């Protein structure tokens, strides 16, 4: 499927699939990369609907590194457990050393 034929959610999923193991990005960074800087909430909606699409939604957090989408995962702390299994440290729903584990799609992907 060509990128121009994908809807917004599919574009979000394509970006999210590129987030490296052990790294995280934010809803806003994905929105900005897709040319829709004010659509961070829509990226969140896309992540909520990503079940069964092989999208690492656990790697997408808010701009401060908070696990704001955790209630959309099955299990009490599944989002945190998935991140911790990749070596990301989480304390009180907050990614630790956020600047060092943050992955910006604008600096890492070549084309939209």
ChimeraX attribute file (.defattr): number of C-alpha atoms within 10 A of each C-alpha:
attribute: neighborCount
match mode: 1-to-1
recipient: residues
	/A:1	5
	/A:2	5
	/A:3	11
	/A:4	9
	/A:5	9
	/A:6	12
	/A:7	9
	/A:8	16
	/A:9	17
	/A:10	15
	/A:11	20
	/A:12	23
	/A:13	21
	/A:14	15
	/A:15	18
	/A:16	25
	/A:17	15
	/A:18	14
	/A:19	22
	/A:20	15
	/A:21	14
	/A:22	17
	/A:23	18
	/A:24	26
	/A:25	24
	/A:26	24
	/A:27	24
	/A:28	23
	/A:29	24
	/A:30	25
	/A:31	23
	/A:32	17
	/A:33	18
	/A:34	18
	/A:35	11
	/A:36	15
	/A:37	13
	/A:38	11
	/A:39	17
	/A:40	19
	/A:41	13
	/A:42	17
	/A:43	25
	/A:44	24
	/A:45	14
	/A:46	19
	/A:47	23
	/A:48	15
	/A:49	15
	/A:50	17
	/A:51	13
	/A:52	6
	/A:53	11
	/A:54	10
	/A:55	19
	/A:56	21
	/A:57	26
	/A:58	21
	/A:59	27
	/A:60	28
	/A:61	24
	/A:62	20
	/A:63	16
	/A:64	12
	/A:65	21
	/A:66	19
	/A:67	20
	/A:68	16
	/A:69	17
	/A:70	19
	/A:71	13
	/A:72	16
	/A:73	15
	/A:74	9
	/A:75	10
	/A:76	11
	/A:77	12
	/A:78	15
	/A:79	25
	/A:80	23
	/A:81	16
	/A:82	15
	/A:83	20
	/A:84	14
	/A:85	12
	/A:86	14
	/A:87	13
	/A:88	20
	/A:89	18
	/A:90	18
	/A:91	9
	/A:92	9
	/A:93	15
	/A:94	17
	/A:95	23
	/A:96	15
	/A:97	12
	/A:98	19
	/A:99	11
	/A:100	9
	/A:101	19
	/A:102	22
	/A:103	21
	/A:104	18
	/A:105	22
	/A:106	14
	/A:107	8
	/A:108	10
	/A:109	12
	/A:110	7
	/A:111	9
	/A:112	13
